[in-house]
Amino acid sequence: MIEPSKHQPDPRTQRDALDVGDFVYAATGARVRRLTMPDGTHWFPAVDVCKQLGHTNSRKALADHVPDAHREILETVTGGYGLSVPAGREWRRDLTLIDLQGLIRLVSACTKPECAPFKQWVAEVIETIQREGSYTLEEAEVQPSEPGAPIAYAMPEQVAEAIVRLEERNLQADEQLAVAQHKSLALHQEMLETQQRMVETQQTMVEMQRETLAAQQAIAQAMERIANRLDVLAVERPAPDATAFSAHPTTESVLADWRERLSVTADVWTVAVVIAPVLVEEGELRQPLEAIAARTGLSVHRVNECLRLLRKHACIHPRGATEEGAPVYVLSRG
């Protein structure tokens, strides 16, 4: 068996000096999709890398910074190993992929501040190779704690610091999200309390309406009882002496006589109470309809209807008119 050259890595013990996932995370600031082929090569969707590095036009970025040898179509890459196209996560057959060197070229062309530590590390690697002829991670090697355990390598300080800063940003974003969620929850609770107060207010209004309706019904019943009582009193009151009425009429006797002659409604009674004292004291009524309407609060038309009803039942009768044309009324005798 041919032993590997001291200048070539031994396939039996070769391991990645850096975990490629952390490597890409340090370069782009995000966990982008990755395909690892059976020979250990890694391929990345160009659109993912360009998006994370701030390249708005992925086709132009590839054309400007990544040679054809370091980019390929997904179906071509997988087909070379007899593999099928991965399912899900928008893995299309015509998806453009770039290898690790293509990713480094895109990072070198990136202007985002997050890429600065990675660029600085790449520059130090080039400077070390120029000065010493090679670059290894031997100084960063950490021996395994147990026999058979894999060898681990420490990440370059600049790249590690970049990852730490990105993780801190993620923690800050999580805290801001938690604060926003807390505010949203408080607002939702306040809305629920407001809705509850509105429901209680509506219930109070319904109760007030019920109480108002009950009060109105009680008032109507009381008025009905008063009206019934007045009717009873009218029936029980003795008939006035016709002789006394004709000799010495009074306001009370006139109103009592009128109540006997007709069924007195509220409007007629209102007019009667106003005109009876005038007829008794002055012997005649010469007031215009407008004046009576003003004193009773009724319309002129309604006052005229009430007077017509009193005439019809022989309570009053007309006697000419005034100079202004207002009708003159006097009491009916007998």
ABEGO torsion letter per residue (X at the ends): XBBBBAABBBAAABBBABBAAAAAAAAAGBBBBBBBBAAGBBBBBAAAAAAAAGBABAAAAAAAABBAAABBBAAAAAAAAGBBBBBEGGBBAABBBBBAAAAAAAAAABABAAAAAAAAAAAAAAAAAAAAGBBBAAAABBBBABBGBBBBBBBBAAAAAAAAAAAAAAAAAAAAAAAAAAAAAAAAAAAAAAAAAAAAAAAAAAAAAAAAAAAAAAAAAAAAAAAAAAAAAAAABBBBBAAAAAABBBAAAAAAAAAAABBBBAAAAAAAAAAAAAAAAAGBBABBAAAAAAAAGBBAAAAAAAAAAAAAAGABBBBEBBAAGBBBBBBBBX
